[in-house]
Amino acid sequence: MARAKELIGHTLCIGGNVPAGLILTRTPEEVKAYCKNLIDVAAKGGGFILSTGTAIDEGKADTLHAMIDFTKEYGVYA
């Protein structure tokens, strides 16, 4: 995602990159840490939408909510 931001982030909006496997197998704390890093790298200067990399039709509610709630709090453009 850092490379995508570097190459096209100044002209295009980019999004995604939260792996489904992360939502399915990790803890809420690990999901939050991943999302924080992703936001720190890809959201600089705007033009980033944090989302899963693929559709998720099954998963753990606590990790999915961790991604959504953390992003609502931390991933805000000023």
Secondary structure, DSSP 8 states (H G I E B T S, - for coil): -HHHHHHHTTTS-EE--B-HHHHHHS-HHHHHHHHHHHHHHH-TTS-EE--BSS--SS--HHHHHHHHHHHHHH----
